[in-house]
């Protein structure tokens, strides 16, 4: 892994700049969204580019969830514990 580190400064209005090298390498342009993930315990932040199309990005999510599972049998077993009054 080729980890590169860059330092930026937080302004009084709580803004910072994305280093030009990162913008270039990720192909970022004005208006692109970034996702910030905070780990408050270790005081670290992970930033990644947000998908331009969330529908396409999430398409197929969970498609393997029911792979090799008999859905009808699964439902039948789940209903065995129900008590109807």
N, C-alpha and C positions, 0 to 999 in steps of 0.2 A: 504494500500500500504506500502510495506516494503522498503523504500528508503534508500539505503546505499551510502555513500559518500567516495570517494577516492581522494587522492591528488597525482599528478605527477608533474614532473618538465620538462619544455621545455629546450632542449639543445641548444647550440649555432648554431647547424645545423637545428634548428626548428623541432626536433624530440622529441617524448615523448613515454613512454611505457604504454601499457595497463596493468593494475594491474592483477596479477595472478588469483585472486579470480574471476574477471570478465571473463577472458579467460576460466577458469574452468566451471563457471556457464553457459556460452553461448556455450561451446563446440568448441571454436575457435581453429584453427590450423594455422600453418605457411602458408601464401599464401591467407588466407581468406581476403576478402575486407570489408571495413567499409565505411559507408555513413555518412558524416558530414553535418548536417543542422545548418546553422548559423542564429541567430536572432540578427542583428546588433544594433537594438534599445535597447534591454535589455542586449546585450553582453553575450548571452548564446549560447551554442552549444549542440545539441542533436546528439548522435552517435548511429548508429544501424548497425547490421550485414547486409551486402548486400546478396541478395539471391544467392545461388550457381548456380541456373538455372533460368535465367530471363524469358525464354519462359514458363516454368511451373508456375512461380510466377505470370505472367501476364495473363495466360490462364483463359478465362472466364471473363476477365475484361469488364465490360459494358454489360454483358449478360442479365441483367434485364432492359436495357435502353428502349426497345420497348415493354416491358410487358404491356398488357392491352391497347395497342395503335393500331388502325387500320392503318397500314403502307400506304396502298393505299389511304385512306382518308387524311392522313397527307400530302402526296405528292400532292394530288389534291388541298388542301387548300393552300399549299405553292406556287403552280404555279399560283394561281388566281391573285396574285399581279404583275406578270411578264408582261412586255410590250415588244412585239417583233416588230421590225421594218423591 
